[in-house]
Amino acid sequence: MGGRGASSGISIFKKAYGSEYHTVKINGVPLVVGNIKFIKQNKKGSATAPMETMTKGRVYAFIDSGDRLNSIIYFNTKLKRKKSINLLHDHKDIKGAHTHEGYFHDENGTRRLTMKEKRMVARVEKIWYNRLSKL
């Protein structure tokens, strides 16, 4: 999860793996449920979701600096981002949550959420908002 998630250990931006993001912890325990890992960006400023991972098929729930669920990012078995669900803004003619397909933002189009994606959003939101009961 460093340098936009480079799996080689060093990204093209010369950032070491693990330096750009950290796992959200509840009482010192990483918030990981199944294959969903909740992460935050280390640097201040605009949110930049990871592009690569070290875990095949990983799903990241990306939390912004305001502790809001920003997006859900899916990765393929080649450790590359395959799609992201954006939750905090509209996209052109799509109001609310929407899905960007592909490694790059909108490279394979943007669309409304499928029913399966809506269930994933509901699951991730439930985990995120119920985490406070674990404190």
Phi and psi restraints in degrees (value plus and minus 20) as a CYANA .aco file:
   2 GLY   PHI    -138.8   -98.8
   2 GLY   PSI     133.0   173.0
   3 GLY   PHI      32.6    72.6
   3 GLY   PSI      26.1    66.1
   4 ARG   PHI      51.0    91.0
   4 ARG   PSI       0.4    40.4
   5 GLY   PHI      71.9   111.9
   5 GLY   PSI       9.7    49.7
   6 ALA   PHI     -83.2   -43.2
   6 ALA   PSI     107.0   147.0
   7 SER   PHI    -102.0   -62.0
   7 SER   PSI     -28.1    11.9
   8 SER   PHI    -103.0   -63.0
   8 SER   PSI     -29.0    11.0
   9 GLY   PHI      85.4   125.4
   9 GLY   PSI     -50.7   -10.7
  10 ILE   PHI    -155.3  -115.3
  10 ILE   PSI     111.8   151.8
  11 SER   PHI    -104.7   -64.7
  11 SER   PSI     152.6   192.6
  12 ILE   PHI     -86.4   -46.4
  12 ILE   PSI     -36.4     3.6
  13 PHE   PHI    -112.5   -72.5
  13 PHE   PSI     -10.5    29.5
  14 LYS   PHI      44.6    84.6
  14 LYS   PSI      12.5    52.5
  15 LYS   PHI    -124.7   -84.7
  15 LYS   PSI     114.9   154.9
  16 ALA   PHI     -92.1   -52.1
  16 ALA   PSI     125.5   165.5
  17 TYR   PHI     -75.7   -35.7
  17 TYR   PSI     114.3   154.3
  18 GLY   PHI      68.9   108.9
  18 GLY   PSI     -19.1    20.9
  19 SER   PHI    -113.6   -73.6
  19 SER   PSI     -37.1     2.9
  20 GLU   PHI    -118.0   -78.0
  20 GLU   PSI     -46.0    -6.0
  21 TYR   PHI    -151.9  -111.9
  21 TYR   PSI     139.7   179.7
  22 HIS   PHI    -158.6  -118.6
  22 HIS   PSI     134.5   174.5
  23 THR   PHI     -97.8   -57.8
  23 THR   PSI     114.7   154.7
  24 VAL   PHI     -87.7   -47.7
  24 VAL   PSI     116.5   156.5
  25 LYS   PHI    -139.9   -99.9
  25 LYS   PSI     123.3   163.3
  26 ILE   PHI    -136.7   -96.7
  26 ILE   PSI      96.4   136.4
  27 ASN   PHI      32.2    72.2
  27 ASN   PSI      19.9    59.9
  28 GLY   PHI      61.2   101.2
  28 GLY   PSI     -20.7    19.3
  29 VAL   PHI    -125.0   -85.0
  29 VAL   PSI     107.4   147.4
  30 PRO   PHI     -78.3   -38.3
  30 PRO   PSI     117.7   157.7
  31 LEU   PHI    -106.2   -66.2
  31 LEU   PSI      71.3   111.3
  32 VAL   PHI    -152.7  -112.7
  32 VAL   PSI     102.9   142.9
  33 VAL   PHI    -144.7  -104.7
  33 VAL   PSI      91.7   131.7
  34 GLY   PHI      41.6    81.6
  34 GLY   PSI    -143.9  -103.9
  35 ASN   PHI    -119.1   -79.1
  35 ASN   PSI      -9.4    30.6
  36 ILE   PHI    -119.4   -79.4
  36 ILE   PSI     102.5   142.5
  37 LYS   PHI    -137.3   -97.3
  37 LYS   PSI     111.1   151.1
  38 PHE   PHI    -111.8   -71.8
  38 PHE   PSI     104.0   144.0
  39 ILE   PHI    -149.1  -109.1
  39 ILE   PSI     138.5   178.5
  40 LYS   PHI    -150.8  -110.8
  40 LYS   PSI     133.4   173.4
  41 GLN   PHI    -101.3   -61.3
  41 GLN   PSI     119.9   159.9
  42 ASN   PHI     -95.0   -55.0
  42 ASN   PSI     -59.9   -19.9
  43 LYS   PHI    -100.9   -60.9
  43 LYS   PSI     135.6   175.6
  44 LYS   PHI    -101.8   -61.8
  44 LYS   PSI     140.9   180.9
  45 GLY   PHI      93.5   133.5
  45 GLY   PSI    -184.6  -144.6
  46 SER   PHI     -84.9   -44.9
  46 SER   PSI     124.5   164.5
  47 ALA   PHI     -90.6   -50.6
  47 ALA   PSI     112.6   152.6
  48 THR   PHI    -150.2  -110.2
  48 THR   PSI      88.4   128.4
  49 ALA   PHI     -92.2   -52.2
  49 ALA   PSI     131.2   171.2
  50 PRO   PHI     -85.6   -45.6
  50 PRO   PSI     131.6   171.6
  51 MET   PHI    -123.6   -83.6
  51 MET   PSI     -47.1    -7.1
  52 GLU   PHI    -158.4  -118.4
  52 GLU   PSI     145.0   185.0
  53 THR   PHI    -162.2  -122.2
  53 THR   PSI     155.5   195.5
  54 MET   PHI    -128.5   -88.5
  54 MET   PSI     -19.1    20.9
  55 THR   PHI    -141.0  -101.0
  55 THR   PSI      99.6   139.6
  56 LYS   PHI     -79.6   -39.6
  56 LYS   PSI     112.8   152.8
  57 GLY   PHI      50.8    90.8
  57 GLY   PSI      -4.7    35.3
  58 ARG   PHI     -83.7   -43.7
  58 ARG   PSI     129.1   169.1
  59 VAL   PHI    -143.0  -103.0
  59 VAL   PSI     104.8   144.8
  60 TYR   PHI    -125.6   -85.6
  60 TYR   PSI     115.3   155.3
  61 ALA   PHI    -119.1   -79.1
  61 ALA   PSI      91.4   131.4
  62 PHE   PHI    -113.4   -73.4
  62 PHE   PSI      99.5   139.5
  63 ILE   PHI    -123.4   -83.4
  63 ILE   PSI     112.3   152.3
  64 ASP   PHI    -105.2   -65.2
  64 ASP   PSI     159.2   199.2
  65 SER   PHI     -86.2   -46.2
  65 SER   PSI     -37.0     3.0
  66 GLY   PHI    -113.9   -73.9
  66 GLY   PSI      -5.0    35.0
  67 ASP   PHI      41.0    81.0
  67 ASP   PSI       9.6    49.6
  68 ARG   PHI    -120.9   -80.9
  68 ARG   PSI     125.7   165.7
  69 LEU   PHI     -90.9   -50.9
  69 LEU   PSI      87.8   127.8
  70 ASN   PHI    -105.7   -65.7
  70 ASN   PSI     -69.8   -29.8
  71 SER   PHI    -179.3  -139.3
  71 SER   PSI     145.5   185.5
  72 ILE   PHI    -142.3  -102.3
  72 ILE   PSI     104.2   144.2
  73 ILE   PHI    -137.3   -97.3
  73 ILE   PSI     108.3   148.3
  74 TYR   PHI    -123.3   -83.3
  74 TYR   PSI     122.5   162.5
  75 PHE   PHI    -143.5  -103.5
  75 PHE   PSI     130.2   170.2
  76 ASN   PHI    -113.1   -73.1
  76 ASN   PSI    -194.9  -154.9
  77 THR   PHI     -94.8   -54.8
  77 THR   PSI     -30.0    10.0
  78 LYS   PHI    -114.3   -74.3
  78 LYS   PSI      -9.4    30.6
  79 LEU   PHI      52.2    92.2
  79 LEU   PSI      -4.1    35.9
  80 LYS   PHI    -127.7   -87.7
  80 LYS   PSI     131.2   171.2
  81 ARG   PHI     -84.4   -44.4
  81 ARG   PSI     113.9   153.9
  82 LYS   PHI    -132.1   -92.1
  82 LYS   PSI     -46.2    -6.2
  83 LYS   PHI    -186.5  -146.5
  83 LYS   PSI     139.8   179.8
  84 SER   PHI    -159.0  -119.0
  84 SER   PSI     121.6   161.6
  85 ILE   PHI    -123.3   -83.3
  85 ILE   PSI      95.9   135.9
  86 ASN   PHI    -113.4   -73.4
  86 ASN   PSI     112.8   152.8
  87 LEU   PHI    -132.5   -92.5
  87 LEU   PSI     -38.9     1.1
  88 LEU   PHI    -123.7   -83.7
  88 LEU   PSI     -19.0    21.0
  89 HIS   PHI    -168.9  -128.9
  89 HIS   PSI     143.9   183.9
  90 ASP   PHI    -105.8   -65.8
  90 ASP   PSI     144.8   184.8
  91 HIS   PHI    -152.8  -112.8
  91 HIS   PSI      89.3   129.3
  92 LYS   PHI      26.7    66.7
  92 LYS   PSI    -130.2   -90.2
  93 ASP   PHI    -111.6   -71.6
  93 ASP   PSI     -15.0    25.0
  94 ILE   PHI    -122.3   -82.3
  94 ILE   PSI      95.5   135.5
  95 LYS   PHI    -104.3   -64.3
  95 LYS   PSI     110.3   150.3
  96 GLY   PHI      61.5   101.5
  96 GLY   PSI    -171.3  -131.3
  97 ALA   PHI     -78.4   -38.4
  97 ALA   PSI     122.4   162.4
  98 HIS   PHI    -174.1  -134.1
  98 HIS   PSI     141.6   181.6
  99 THR   PHI    -133.9   -93.9
  99 THR   PSI     110.6   150.6
 100 HIS   PHI    -121.0   -81.0
 100 HIS   PSI     105.5   145.5
 101 GLU   PHI    -113.1   -73.1
 101 GLU   PSI     118.7   158.7
 102 GLY   PHI      87.9   127.9
 102 GLY   PSI     153.2   193.2
 103 TYR   PHI     -88.4   -48.4
 103 TYR   PSI     -68.3   -28.3
 104 PHE   PHI    -109.4   -69.4
 104 PHE   PSI     137.9   177.9
 105 HIS   PHI     -78.1   -38.1
 105 HIS   PSI      96.1   136.1
 106 ASP   PHI      48.3    88.3
 106 ASP   PSI      -1.0    39.0
 107 GLU   PHI     -86.6   -46.6
 107 GLU   PSI     -52.8   -12.8
 108 ASN   PHI    -133.9   -93.9
 108 ASN   PSI       2.6    42.6
 109 GLY   PHI      80.9   120.9
 109 GLY   PSI     146.8   186.8
 110 THR   PHI    -148.3  -108.3
 110 THR   PSI     120.5   160.5
 111 ARG   PHI    -169.1  -129.1
 111 ARG   PSI     152.3   192.3
 112 ARG   PHI     -92.0   -52.0
 112 ARG   PSI     140.9   180.9
 113 LEU   PHI     -90.4   -50.4
 113 LEU   PSI     124.0   164.0
 114 THR   PHI    -100.1   -60.1
 114 THR   PSI     150.2   190.2
 115 MET   PHI     -81.9   -41.9
 115 MET   PSI     -59.0   -19.0
 116 LYS   PHI     -83.0   -43.0
 116 LYS   PSI     -61.6   -21.6
 117 GLU   PHI     -88.2   -48.2
 117 GLU   PSI     -56.5   -16.5
 118 LYS   PHI     -82.9   -42.9
 118 LYS   PSI     -58.5   -18.5
 119 ARG   PHI     -86.1   -46.1
 119 ARG   PSI     -58.6   -18.6
 120 MET   PHI     -84.7   -44.7
 120 MET   PSI     -63.6   -23.6
 121 VAL   PHI     -79.5   -39.5
 121 VAL   PSI     -65.7   -25.7
 122 ALA   PHI     -81.4   -41.4
 122 ALA   PSI     -61.3   -21.3
 123 ARG   PHI     -83.8   -43.8
 123 ARG   PSI     -67.8   -27.8
 124 VAL   PHI     -85.7   -45.7
 124 VAL   PSI     -61.4   -21.4
 125 GLU   PHI     -82.0   -42.0
 125 GLU   PSI     -61.7   -21.7
 126 LYS   PHI     -81.7   -41.7
 126 LYS   PSI     -65.4   -25.4
 127 ILE   PHI     -81.5   -41.5
 127 ILE   PSI     -67.2   -27.2
 128 TRP   PHI     -84.7   -44.7
 128 TRP   PSI     -66.2   -26.2
 129 TYR   PHI     -97.5   -57.5
 129 TYR   PSI     -41.8    -1.8
 130 ASN   PHI    -106.3   -66.3
 130 ASN   PSI     -27.9    12.1
 131 ARG   PHI     -81.0   -41.0
 131 ARG   PSI     -49.1    -9.1
 132 LEU   PHI     -83.8   -43.8
 132 LEU   PSI     -47.9    -7.9
 133 SER   PHI     -91.1   -51.1
 133 SER   PSI     -34.2     5.8
 134 LYS   PHI    -108.4   -68.4
 134 LYS   PSI     -26.6    13.4
